[in-house]
Amino acid sequence: MTKTIFPDSELVINSDGSIFHLHLKPEQLADKVILVGDPGRVNLVASHFDTKECETSNREFHTITGYYKGKRITALSTGIGCDNIDIVMNELDALANIDFSSRTEKSAHRTLTLVRVGTCGGLQPNTPTGTYIASVKSIGFDGLLNFYAGRDEASDLQLEKAFKEHVGWNLKMGNPYVATADPQLINTIAANDMVKGITIACGGFFGPQGRRLRLPLMVPDLNEKIESFEYNGLKVNNFEMESSALAGLATLMGHKAMTCCMVIANRRAKKMETNYKGDIDGLITLVLDRI
């Protein structure tokens, strides 16, 4: 059987042998990956490493690979949004599962374990600032997974249908999809001390999350409808901007992924904590110990 060769325009490799955006080489990627949004937060993760093996940086993509208590871990920043997750996941998968010399898929699949550690806005009374939330299901308002074959097979179609009916979804805003985190990872990382439930992954920070400044919203009461939605005992606990693409692409690619976030704003209470950078270190340490 002839293997597909990925041309230069599809698999972009830099002259030093690194992948185009991340500037990582295949041998620099660990099997365990912690994803953060802020490039500066990579240093916070790596400050816990016993040893650092390599470090690369390009645009918002900052990477440090090292060892923590005997575990080889890559800490990588994605920047903000599901569009960046599309870049990161495709390039990580290429580093793991494509032979750069022949530009063909490797015969043996390499599975990555990816945990996103981020911040979010809480939507329920039991998610005040400082709460750790694990995204069991992620409803993607971003539409990213809709561009990939297998979208339906990788989505929870019953939850998607129930959600759209409950909120009276306006298709002018695109079609949401529902991605599922790896159950084993949820059990290992979230354990019994994180609030588990549904996360809304938005395509923006303002209008898509129901924030209004000068521009009016398409559906002004959408947040209230979201807050009242419940499915099989799960409520929508939070807003963030990356979990759906991460879980959905990982499912399609054969990787294990989940997102856990610390609440820095409670939308119901209309409270925001801006000095959170030190507090999130507790969540980082928790994930490092459990990954």
HELIX and SHEET records of a PDB file:
HELIX    1   1 PRO A   26  GLN A   28  5                                   3    
HELIX    2   2 PRO A   39  ALA A   46  1                                   8    
HELIX    3   3 CYS A   82  ASN A   97  1                                  16    
HELIX    4   4 LEU A  144  PHE A  147  5                                   4    
HELIX    5   5 LEU A  157  VAL A  167  1                                  11    
HELIX    6   6 LEU A  171  MET A  173  5                                   3    
HELIX    7   7 PRO A  183  LEU A  185  1                                   3    
HELIX    8   8 ILE A  186  ALA A  190  3                                   5    
HELIX    9   9 GLY A  207  GLN A  209  5                                   3    
HELIX   10  10 LEU A  222  GLU A  227  1                                   6    
HELIX   11  11 SER A  243  MET A  253  1                                  11    
HELIX   12  12 ILE A  280  ARG A  290  1                                  11    
SHEET    1   A 9 THR A  51  ASN A  58  0                                        
SHEET    2   A 9 PHE A  61  TYR A  68 -1                                        
SHEET    3   A 9 LYS A  71  SER A  77 -1                                        
SHEET    4   A 9 LYS A  32  VAL A  36  1                                        
SHEET    5   A 9 THR A 113  GLY A 122  1                                        
SHEET    6   A 9 LEU A 234  GLU A 240 -1                                        
SHEET    7   A 9 VAL A 195  ALA A 201  1                                        
SHEET    8   A 9 TYR A 132  GLY A 140  1                                        
SHEET    9   A 9 TYR A 177  THR A 180 -1                                        
SHEET    1   B 7 THR A  51  ASN A  58  0                                        
SHEET    2   B 7 PHE A  61  TYR A  68 -1                                        
SHEET    3   B 7 LYS A  71  SER A  77 -1                                        
SHEET    4   B 7 LYS A  32  VAL A  36  1                                        
SHEET    5   B 7 THR A 113  GLY A 122  1                                        
SHEET    6   B 7 LYS A 256  ASN A 266  1                                        
SHEET    7   B 7 LYS A 271  MET A 272 -1                                        
SHEET    1   C 7 THR A  51  ASN A  58  0                                        
SHEET    2   C 7 PHE A  61  TYR A  68 -1                                        
SHEET    3   C 7 LYS A  71  SER A  77 -1                                        
SHEET    4   C 7 LYS A  32  VAL A  36  1                                        
SHEET    5   C 7 THR A 113  GLY A 122  1                                        
SHEET    6   C 7 LEU A 234  GLU A 240 -1                                        
SHEET    7   C 7 GLU A 230  TYR A 231 -1                                        
SHEET    1   D 2 ILE A  98  ASP A  99  0                                        
SHEET    2   D 2 THR A 104  GLU A 105 -1                                        
END                                                                             
